[in-house]
Amino acid sequence: MACFSSILDKSGAHYGCFKLRERLGLIVKGRLEVKHPSTIIASANLAVTYGQLGRYAEAEVLFVEVLKQRTKLLGVLKQSTKLLGADHPDTIRASANLAATYGELGRYAEAEALQNDVLQRRTRLLGDQHPHTLLALWSLASTYKKTQQLPEALELATKAHRGYVEILGESHPDTVETAAFLTSLTAEQPVDHAEGGH
């Protein structure tokens, strides 16, 4: 059932995917604990589907729970671990998903805080040229654009675009999409006329 829901999701049949993931979530929760890894994965998948369907409030509730359970499961509660906990890829992904949901809900301050955290962790763990780090740059730039922090948005979008060009090439879809975003940002920048200018 989980594989079929993924096929539906990739094909864009989000409502069918939602129905399967909702049913799968009920089955898994009925048989396993809330903190079981399979329950957490089922909840995360359902939260993503809620977001794809525009049901952001429901997505937020699940993403918060997923982040909480992943953090507990991966041993972050006041423990000093290097590879698990807050720096585990699943925890970082859960934070990024919750930030995206906050953005969709117009809760930009919360989105920005989480996106900054995700960007710092991904940069530290993966380097500044990793695709996940570049995505984090782009996501934060998008939030900056929505909150009219255009110089900051332009700076981050430029870094993301340069990185995508360098590692993925000019014609990769992520590079092209970032270039379009960058173009939209430069079009919104106020023109600074020098003294004696027009």
N, C-alpha and C positions, 0 to 999 in steps of 0.2 A: 504494500500500500504506500509506503514511504517513497519507493522508487517511482511509482506511477504519479504520485503528487509532484515529484520533482520534474517529471516529463511534462506534466500539465503546466507547471510554473514556467519552465523554459519556453514552452510554446505560446505563452501569453494567456492561457486559459485560467486566469486567476480565480474566478469564482469556483470552477470545478476543483482546482487545487485547494482552495479554502475549505470546501466541504470535506475533502479527504483528510486534510491536515487537522481540521477540527475533530473529526471522528477519531483519527489516529491519536490525537492528544488525549481525548477522553479514555480511550483504551489503555494507553500507556499510564496515565495518571491513576487509573483504576487498579493497575497491577503493580506499579512501582511507586516509590516515594517521590515527593516533589523534588528532592535534591539528587535523584538518580540522573546520571548523564543522559540517558535516553529521554527522560522526561524534559530535561533542560533543552535538548536539541529539538524535540517536538514543539516545545513552547516557542523557541526562537524561530523556527520555520513558520509557525502560525502567526507570530508577530510580524514577520516580513510580509506574509500574505495579507494581513490586515492593512499594512501600509500600502501595498500595491492596490488595494481596493479603496484607498482613501479613508479607511477607518482608523485614523491616527490616535484617537483617545484609547481605543482598545489595544492598539499596537504598543502605546506607551506603557500601559499597565503590564503587559507581558514582557516588554524589554526591561523594565525596572526589575521585575521578578527574575528574569533570566540573568541579568547582571548580578543581582544579589546572590542567586544560587551558584553561579559560576565562581564568584569571588569566594564564597564559603567553600565550595568544592575544591577549588584550586589552592586553598590554604593561605589566604591573604590576611585574615583577621589578626593584625598586630604581629605577624610572623615575618622574619626577614629571610625570604627566599628569593633567589635570583631568577630562576626560570619559570616558576609557577606563580600564581597569584595575579597581581595587577599587571605583570608583564607577559602573561601567557597570551598567545595569539587569540584564543577564544574570548578572553576577557576584554582585550583591546577591541575586537570585532563587536562584542556586545555594547561596549561604550560608544563606538562609532555608529552603530545602528540606533541606539537611544538618542544620540545627538541629532541624527537625521530626522528622527521622529519629532524631537523638540522643535527643530527647524520647520517642519511641516505644520506644527501646531502654532507657529509664530512665537515660540518661547526662545528667542534668539540669544538671550544672555546665558541661559542654561546650555543651549547648543554650542555656543562659542566656548564656554568653559570646558565642556567635554571634548570638543574638537581640538582645543589647545593641548589638553592632556594627551589625547590620542596622537597628535602630531609629535609631541615631545617624546613619548614612549617609542613610537615607530622610528623616529630619527635616531634615537639612542640605540635601539635594538637592531634595526635593519639598515641604517645608513640613510643619507639624504637622497640617494638615487634609486631606491627600491620602489617598485610600482605602488605598494601599499602606502609608503610615505608620501609619494607624489599625489595619490588620491586624497590623503589627509590634508595636504596643502590646498588642493583644489576645493575640498569640502569647506575648509575654513574660509577660503577666499570667497566662496559663494555666500556664506553667512555674512561676511564683511560687506559684500555687495548689497545684501538685503537690508543691512543696517546703515547703509550710506557711508561706510568707512572705505571709501573708494581708493585712496592711496594704499592702504594696507591690502585691500583686495587685489589691486594691480600688482603689487610687489609679490604676493604669494602666487597669483596666477601665472606671472611671468616665470617664476622659479619652477612651477609645476610644468609649464609648457616646455621650457628648456630641458628639463629632465626627461620628459616623454620623448622629445625629439632625439635626445642623446641615446636613450636605451631602447626605444621602440621604433624610432624612425618617423619621418614626416607623414607617412600615409596611414599610420595606425589609427584606428577609430578614437582611441583616447587622446592622441595627439591632435587630431582634427577637431574633436569636441572641445578640447582645452583652448585651441586656437580661436574657435568661434566665441568662446566665453571671454577670452582675452580681448577680442575685437569689440565685443559688447561693452566691456569695461572701459576701453579707451574712448569709445563713443560717448560714454557718460561723464568722462573727466571734464571738468570746467577748463575752458581755454584761458590761459594766463597771458594776457596781452602786456607786453613790455611798455614802458613809458614811451609815449609818442606813437604807439601802435594804433591800430584801427579800433 
